[in-house]
Amino acid sequence: MKKLSLLAFVMLGAVSALHAQEETKSPLKISGYAEVYYQYDFNNPENNTRPGFVYSHNRNNEVNLNLGFVKANYEAERFRANVALGVGTYMNANYAAEPDVLKNIYEANVGVKISKNKNLWIDAGVMPSHIGFESAVSKDCFTLTRSMLADNSPYFESGAKISYTSDSGKWFVSGLVLNGWQRIQRVDGNSTVAFGHQLTFKPNEKITLNSSSFIGNDKPDSIRQMRYFHNLYGSFQINQKFALIAGFDIGAEQKAKGSEQYNVWYSPVVIAKYSPTEKLSFSARGEYYSDEKGVIIATGTENGLKTFGYSFNADYWILPNLVWRTEVKNLSSKDDIFLNRDNNLKSNSLTAITSLAVSF
């Protein structure tokens, strides 16, 4: 009887181990993310909306959902796919130009590995942008809110890309064919495709250097204006407690169809992070955005957008998948561009924001 009990125990253990192994190897994973926030703009605009060039965390004086999504990821040896549907104020602001159900597609793409021996892939669909070091998922960024640089360059893109990662993992390079500048559906009357590249070098686990570009026209053919854009950044884990990111965007767009003259905009940003413990961290950001001719951000003022910004935030990880974040942020512009409660314009915008973000 004891032998039978022992045999049953061994068989049960083997079945459990096999089941756990099968679960580990399952190519399909379901995940999710949600971030709720409350923000107060001390100008307190009557429409409770942040300035038009703020696309993430853009609602004032109300508890709201910035981004929530559920994602299915399938990962096999030579095939991969992602589908994620999203809601929230981030989706409302960034997908405003998309029609109908496309407004809720956070991600939808498939990829095929085209080499048996090398890490060479072709992916197509709606994908995260290849530009910049900040994403829509706030918990993955150094700061609670996004920089002006991130908010005014693509968060997502649609098209196709071919990418290669070196055997050492130090080099990543990709070339892209896109439908436009943060577009799922191309602009009506536009018959042109856009192009991009990404080159990333990681000499070690502490340093990442990245170069990304966009070349294309994002207007109807009748008023075609070519746009050339480049993003450069470096991420440095100085030691266990200190990390630093420095980035610089610069772009140029034709002043008119066929013109040899260009309007230029640019934006530098530096973000430092200090983590005294595993659960607690602090970040500080300094940034500047110049778009005198209103290519990306039209203000209708004499000097266009010439704005300095700084922010300070504290993060506390309540659980490994739950983070509480608080940030104070100030933007100061050369011209009066920020609305207050009385619908008057001011040159300064001070905000305080707190959020809870959970992932599963």
Residue pairs with C-beta under 8 A, 6 or more apart in sequence:
27 74
27 75
27 76
28 72
28 73
28 74
29 72
29 73
29 74
29 75
30 70
30 71
30 72
30 73
31 70
31 71
31 73
31 359
31 360
32 68
32 69
32 70
32 71
32 359
32 360
33 67
33 68
33 69
33 71
33 137
33 139
33 357
33 358
33 359
33 360
34 65
34 67
34 68
34 69
34 357
34 358
35 65
35 66
35 67
35 68
35 88
35 137
35 138
35 139
35 355
35 356
35 357
35 358
36 63
36 64
36 65
36 66
36 355
36 356
37 57
37 63
37 64
37 65
37 66
37 144
37 353
37 354
37 355
37 356
38 62
38 63
38 64
38 353
38 354
38 355
39 50
39 57
39 59
39 60
39 61
39 351
39 352
39 353
39 354
40 60
40 61
40 351
40 352
40 353
41 50
41 60
41 61
41 349
41 350
41 351
42 349
42 350
42 351
42 352
43 338
43 339
43 340
43 341
43 346
43 349
43 350
44 60
44 61
44 340
44 341
45 60
45 338
45 339
45 340
45 341
45 343
46 339
46 341
46 343
47 339
48 59
48 60
48 61
48 62
49 58
49 59
49 60
50 57
50 58
50 59
50 60
50 351
51 331
51 337
51 338
51 339
51 349
52 297
53 148
53 151
53 152
53 296
53 297
53 305
54 151
55 90
55 93
55 94
55 146
55 151
55 152
55 155
56 66
56 67
56 90
56 93
56 94
56 136
56 138
56 145
56 146
56 150
56 151
57 66
57 89
57 90
57 138
57 144
57 145
57 146
57 353
57 355
58 89
58 90
58 93
59 89
60 351
64 88
64 89
65 87
65 88
65 89
66 88
66 89
66 90
66 138
66 355
67 86
67 87
67 88
67 89
67 90
67 91
67 136
67 137
67 138
68 86
68 87
68 88
69 84
69 85
69 86
69 87
69 106
69 107
70 84
70 85
71 82
71 83
71 84
71 106
71 107
72 81
72 82
72 83
72 84
73 80
73 81
73 82
74 80
74 81
74 82
77 113
78 112
78 113
79 110
79 111
79 112
79 113
80 110
80 111
80 121
80 123
81 109
81 110
81 111
82 107
82 108
82 109
83 107
83 108
84 105
84 106
84 107
84 108
85 104
85 105
85 106
86 104
86 105
86 106
87 104
90 136
91 103
91 104
91 106
92 103
94 136
94 155
94 156
94 182
95 102
95 103
95 104
95 105
95 184
96 103
97 183
98 105
98 183
98 184
98 185
99 185
102 184
102 185
105 126
105 184
106 126
106 136
106 156
107 125
107 126
107 127
107 128
107 156
108 125
108 126
109 123
109 124
109 125
109 126
109 127
110 123
110 124
110 125
111 121
111 122
111 123
111 124
112 121
112 122
112 123
113 119
113 120
113 121
114 120
114 121
114 122
118 164
118 167
119 164
119 165
119 166
119 167
120 162
120 163
120 164
121 162
121 163
121 164
122 160
122 161
122 162
123 160
123 161
123 163
124 159
124 160
124 161
125 158
126 156
126 157
126 158
126 184
127 156
127 157
127 158
127 159
127 161
128 135
128 155
128 156
128 157
129 153
129 154
129 155
129 156
129 157
129 182
130 157
130 161
130 174
130 176
130 196
130 197
130 198
130 212
131 153
131 154
131 196
131 198
131 212
131 214
131 229
131 231
132 149
132 150
132 153
132 212
132 231
132 233
132 247
132 249
133 150
133 210
133 233
133 235
133 245
133 247
134 141
134 146
134 147
134 149
134 150
135 141
135 155
136 155
138 144
138 145
138 325
138 355
138 357
139 323
139 325
139 357
139 359
142 243
142 245
142 271
142 273
142 283
142 285
143 271
143 283
143 285
143 311
143 313
143 327
144 313
144 315
144 325
144 326
144 327
144 353
144 355
145 311
145 327
145 329
145 353
147 247
147 267
147 269
147 271
147 285
147 287
147 309
148 267
148 269
148 287
148 289
148 307
148 309
148 331
149 247
149 249
149 267
149 268
149 269
149 287
149 289
152 267
152 289
152 296
152 297
153 182
153 229
153 231
153 249
154 181
154 182
154 214
155 182
156 182
156 184
157 176
157 178
157 179
157 182
157 183
157 196
158 178
158 179
158 183
158 184
158 185
159 176
159 177
159 178
159 179
159 193
159 194
160 176
160 177
161 174
161 175
161 176
161 177
162 174
162 175
163 172
163 173
163 174
163 198
164 171
164 172
164 173
164 174
165 171
165 172
166 172
169 202
170 201
170 202
170 203
171 199
171 200
171 201
171 202
172 198
172 199
172 200
172 202
173 197
173 198
173 199
173 200
174 197
174 198
175 195
175 196
175 197
176 195
176 196
176 197
176 198
177 193
177 194
177 195
178 193
178 194
178 195
178 196
178 214
178 216
179 185
179 186
179 193
179 194
180 186
180 187
180 190
180 194
180 216
180 218
181 194
181 214
181 216
181 218
181 227
183 218
187 218
187 219
187 220
188 220
189 220
189 221
189 222
190 217
190 218
190 219
190 220
190 221
191 221
192 216
192 217
192 221
192 224
193 216
194 214
194 215
194 216
194 217
194 218
195 214
195 215
195 216
196 212
196 213
196 214
196 215
197 211
197 212
197 213
198 210
198 211
198 212
198 213
199 210
199 211
199 212
200 208
200 209
200 210
200 211
201 208
201 209
201 210
202 208
202 209
203 209
205 237
206 236
206 237
206 238
207 234
207 235
207 236
207 237
208 234
208 235
209 233
209 234
210 231
210 232
210 233
210 234
210 235
211 230
211 231
211 232
212 230
212 231
212 232
213 228
213 229
213 230
213 231
214 227
214 228
214 229
215 226
215 227
215 228
215 229
216 226
216 227
217 224
217 225
217 226
217 227
218 227
219 225
222 257
223 256
223 257
224 254
224 257
225 253
225 254
225 255
225 256
225 257
225 259
226 253
226 254
227 251
227 252
227 253
227 254
227 295
228 251
228 252
228 253
228 262
229 249
229 250
229 251
229 252
230 249
230 250
230 251
231 247
231 248
231 249
232 247
232 248
232 249
233 245
233 246
233 247
233 248
234 245
234 246
234 247
235 243
235 244
235 245
236 243
236 244
236 245
237 243
238 244
240 275
241 274
241 275
241 276
242 272
242 273
242 274
242 275
243 272
243 273
243 275
244 270
244 271
244 272
244 273
245 269
245 270
245 271
246 268
246 269
246 270
246 271
247 268
247 269
247 270
248 266
248 267
248 268
248 269
249 265
249 266
249 267
250 264
250 265
250 266
250 267
251 264
251 265
251 266
251 295
251 296
252 262
252 263
252 264
253 262
253 263
253 295
254 261
254 262
254 263
255 261
255 262
255 263
255 293
263 292
263 293
263 295
264 293
265 289
265 290
265 291
265 292
265 293
265 295
265 296
265 297
266 289
266 290
267 287
267 288
267 289
267 290
268 287
268 288
269 285
269 286
269 287
269 288
270 285
270 286
270 287
271 283
271 284
271 285
272 283
272 284
272 285
273 281
273 282
273 283
274 281
274 282
274 283
275 281
275 282
276 282
278 317
279 316
279 317
279 318
280 314
280 315
280 316
280 317
281 314
281 315
282 312
282 313
282 314
282 315
283 311
283 312
283 313
283 315
284 310
284 311
284 312
285 309
285 310
285 311
285 312
286 308
286 309
286 310
287 308
287 309
287 310
288 306
288 307
288 308
288 309
289 297
289 305
289 306
289 307
289 309
290 304
290 305
290 306
291 297
291 304
291 305
291 306
292 303
292 304
292 305
292 306
293 304
294 300
294 304
294 305
297 304
297 305
298 304
299 305
299 335
299 337
301 335
301 336
301 337
302 335
303 334
303 335
304 335
305 333
305 337
306 333
306 334
306 335
307 331
307 332
307 333
307 334
307 337
308 331
308 332
308 333
309 329
309 330
309 331
309 332
310 329
310 330
311 327
311 328
311 329
311 330
312 327
312 328
313 325
313 326
313 327
313 328
314 325
314 326
314 327
315 323
315 324
315 325
315 326
316 323
316 324
316 325
317 323
318 324
321 358
321 359
321 360
322 356
322 357
322 358
323 356
323 357
324 354
324 355
324 356
325 354
325 355
325 356
325 357
326 352
326 353
326 354
326 355
327 352
327 353
327 354
328 350
328 351
328 352
329 350
329 351
329 352
329 353
330 348
330 349
330 350
330 351
331 338
331 348
331 349
332 347
332 348
332 349
333 347
333 348
333 349
334 347
335 347
336 345
336 346
336 347
337 345
337 347
338 345
338 346
338 347
338 348
338 349
339 345
339 346
340 346
